[in-house]
Amino acid sequence: MGKFLISNNIRKLRFNHDEMTQQQLADKAGVTRQTIVALEQGKYSPSLELAFRIALVFNSPLEEVFFIENKEEFL
């Protein structure tokens, strides 16, 4: 079984939330701006706790923020 590729809609959600900056999201989620950059670029997968914190910032379900690419491969 391969490794899951976790993707996200963070950039789109930031834009749809009054064009929230990466720094504003980082401050609300309690991480650095560099962490948000790495998440948006797919270079970093968040911990479960961080994923929930980011979803809460956007008042969105976790599945709307993060999703698995090609999940059919794993079923």
Buried (B, 14 or more C-beta within 10 A) or exposed (E): EEEEEBBBBBBEBBEEBEEBEBEBBBBBBEBEBEBBBBBBEEEBBBEEEBBBBBBEBBEBEEEBBBEEEEEEEEE
